[in-house]
Amino acid sequence: MKKILCICLSSTIQRTITFNNLTLAQVNRSEKYRQDASGKAVNSARLLNQLEKGCVLTVCPLGQVNQDIFLKHAKDDELDLAYVTIPGSTRECWTLLDRTAGTTTELVVSESPLGKDKQAEIEKAEIKLLKYITDILPEVDAVLLAGSRPAIWSEDLYATIAGITKDHGKIFLADFIGKDLEASLENAVPEIIKINDEEFCKTFGINYPAPEAELKAAIKEKSVKYQNIFVITRGKDSTLAACRGEFYECPTESVKAVNTTACGDSFNAGFLYEYIHSADIEKALKKGTWAAARNAELEVPGGIR
């Protein structure tokens, strides 16, 4: 069995609330309510475990105040989880689903800032986190690191993880942006970079929205420059990709969406799962697209059933 390590530094307790009709500035009573262990790479891990039970390992930090809630839901999903406890609370997020309008509204509550007196604990947790990753790497075929880096972690942490993964000869899928991606490109180029078109343009200094021909040319050019794979999602529009200059395009699926949260995370899971098994980018794009569509049809963030 091939295995994937999912790394999530923005662990989240996700609360999904369904309303028949959601109206601002009024009292709204829900029809349904659910909680899930979440965060971008955790959502991917849940879907991967549904694709093939036991094929995924997950590493993340959890705030000590409410980590038991996260751990309960991770256990419910049978996630193989290694975690480090940090001061404060695990981030919380509310997703509001309006059945009548067919909309998804996500409310993300940022982590509370930690005082300087907690810095020593964070540094110890970071060392422990890196040790977990280093110890697990020999067991896996690929690594998925997704989501923003909370400010408590070292600025070079993502680039360090990318370097460790490369040193172990493992496939690395990066779904993050900004300085973290720029540092990784300088030090250890990820084999696969999956971001959306706006993020791609912002990262590489292209005016957004870019004309389609210009965008396609830029994706091909960057894949040649970095000798890797770029996958650019565009919401309902077709997904664009390039591998060392060879261009690919995959149409999205039209579905009746219930919850669009984690569609990108689901795409990551499907794409990487297929890629490590077949090394076929066209098949991987189709599998990622299929996984994102199935996720959109469900209330759970990151799932195909």
N, C-alpha and C positions, 0 to 999 in steps of 0.2 A: 504493500500500500504506500503510495506517495503521500507525503505530509507537508502541510503548510503551517508556518508560524505567523500568527496575526499579532501585531504589536499596536496597542492603543494607549496613548498617553492622555487622552481626553475621555476617560471612562465616564459613563453617564447613566443615571437612573431615568429611564424614559417612561413618561406617563402619557398614554394615548386616550383621549376622551372623545367620544362620538356623540354628536348632536344631530337631531333631525333638521334643525335650522338654527344657525348661530347668528345672533344679532348683537351688534356692539351697543354699549350703553344700556343694556337691559339685562335682567336676570335670565340666565340660560340654564336649563336643566338637562343633564346628559342622559343618553340612552345606554351607553356602554362606557366601561373604564377598564384599562389594563395597565400593568407595569411590566417593564422588561429591563434586563441588563443590556446596556447599549453603549454607544460610542462607535465611530465609523468602523474600526477594525473588528470590534466585538459583533457588530451587525453582520459583517462579512463572515466571521467565524460561525455564527449561528446558522447561516445559510450553507456554508461548507459542510457543517456537521449533518445537515439534512441531505445534502448531495451524497455524502458517504460518511457514515458514522465512524468517528475515530480518526479522520484524516486531518484534523486541525488541532493545534495547540495555541493557547492564547496567553499573552503576558500583558499585564496592565498594573497601574497604581490605583489604590482605592483609599479615599478619605476615611479616617477612622470613625468619624461621627456616624456615618450611615452605611458603612461597607457591608453590614449584615444583610441589608435589603438587596444590594447588588449580588452578593454571594448566593442568596436564596434563589434569585431568578436565573443566575448562571447555572446553578445546580439543576433547576427545573429543565433547562435546555441541554443538560448533560455536556456542558462545555468543560474541556480539560484546561483548567485555569491555574496559572501561576501568578501571584500578585504580591506587591509590596504595599505595606500600609504607610500612609503619609498623614501628616497633621491635617485637621480641617475636615471638610465634607466632600464627598464625591459630587460632581456636578449633576444638576437636575435639569430636565427638559420636559416641557409639556407640548404635546401635539394635539391640536384641535381639529377634528374632522367634521365638516359640514356636509351631511348626506344630500341635502337639497341642492346646494350650490356645487357640490363635488369638489370642494376645496380642502387643502391641507395647510394649516397655519402652525408654524413651529415657534415656540417660545423657549429660548435658551437662557438659563440663569448661570452666569459666569461663576467660577469658583471664588470664594471669599479670599481676599488677599491675606497672605501670611506674613507675620512680623519677622524681623531679622533674627529673633531668638529661635526661630524654627529652621533657620538655614542649615544648621549642622545635621538635623534630622533628614532634611531633603537631600543633602549630599550623600548621606549614608544610604538612603533609599535609592538614589541614582546608581551608586556603585552596585547595590544588590540587584537592581533591575538589569544592569549590563551583564552581571554574572549569570543571571537566569538566561538571558539571551545567548550568551556565549556557550553555556552548558547545553542548551537545547539545540543549537544550530547543527551539530552533527547528526541529529535525528530527523531533520527535515530536508525537503527538496527546494523550498522557496519560502520567502519572507514577504509579508504584506505589512507595510507601515503606512497608516492613513490617519488623517486628521491634524488639527493644529497642535502646536506645542505650547502648553501652558507656560507662563513666564517663570514659574518656579524652577524649571529645568534649565540646564546649561545650554547656551546658545548653539554649541557645536554638537549637541546630543544626537540629532538626526543624522548629521554627517558621520559621526562616530559609528552609529548603528549600520549605516550604509557601508562604511569601510570594513567593519567586522564581518558583515555578510559577504562582501566581495572577497575578503581574505579566505573565507570558508568555501568559496566557489558556488554559492547558492544564488538562485534567481531572486531578484529583488524588485518588487513592484512598489513604487512610490506614489502615494496620493496625498501630496502636501505641496505647499506653494511658498512663495516669498523667500526670505533669507535662508530658510531651511533647505529649500530646493536648490538655491544658488550655491550654497556651501557644499551640498552633496555633489552637484555637477563639477565643482572644482576639485573635490577630493576623491570621490568614489562614485562614478556615474551609475545611477540605477539602470538595470537592464530594461525595465519597463517604467515609463512615466505615464500615469493616467490622470489627466486634469480636464476641466471643461474649457471651452473656447475662450471665455473671458479671462480665466486664469492664465491660459497659455499666452494670450496677447499681452497681458499685464507683465508677465514674467520676462518676455522677450522684447518688450518695447514696441509692440505693434498696436496701432490704433484699433480700438474696438467700437463697434463690430467691424471686422475686416471683410472686404469682398471675398467671396468664396474661393476664387482662383488664387488670391494672395494668401489666404489662410492655408490652402492645400499646399502651395509651394513652400510656405514657411515650415509646415510640419515635415515635409520631405527633407528640407534643408537641415533642420535641426537633427533629424534622425541620422543624417549622414555625418554631421559634425560630431555628434556624440556616439555614433556607432551603436545605437540602441533602438528601442521601440517607443514611439510616442502614440498614445491613444487619447483622442480628444472627443469628449462627449458634448452634445449640443442640445440637451433637452429632448424635445420631440423630433428634432431634425436628425438626419443620419449621423452615425459616429464615423469619424475620420481617424485613420491610423497610418503610420509609416514605419517600416523596419529597414534601417540602413539605406534609405532612399526609395524602397519599394512601397508604393502607395496602396491603401485599402480603404474601402468605404462599405459600411453596413447599415441598412435601413433599420429604423426602430420599429417596434410592434405597436399597433394601435389597440389600446385596451380601455375598458371602463375602470378608471383608477379609483381605488378606495383610499389609499394612503401612499403618497409619493415619497414619504420619508425613507431614506436608506436605499433608494433605487440605485444611486451611484455606488454604494457599498456592495449591493447585490451584484451589480455589473462586475465589480472587482473580483468578487468571489467566483462567479461563473467563468470569467475570462481566465483568471489564473489557474483555476482547476483544470480547464480544458488545455491550457497552454503547457502545463507541466506534464500532461499525459500525451499530447499529440505534437507539440511544437508547431502547430498549424495556426497561424494568426487568423485566417478566415474563420476557421471553426471556433476559435477562442472568442472572436467578436460576436459570432452568432450565439454562443453559449452565454456570454455576458449579457447580451441583449435579451435573450430568453429569461434569464434570472431576474433582470431588472423589471421586465414586464410581469412576471409572476409575483414579484414582491409588491408591485403597485396594486395588485388585485386583492391584497390582504391588509388586515389592520396591523399585524406585527411588523416592526421595522427590521428588515433583514430576514426574509424567509420565503420558501416556496410552497409551504403547506401550513 
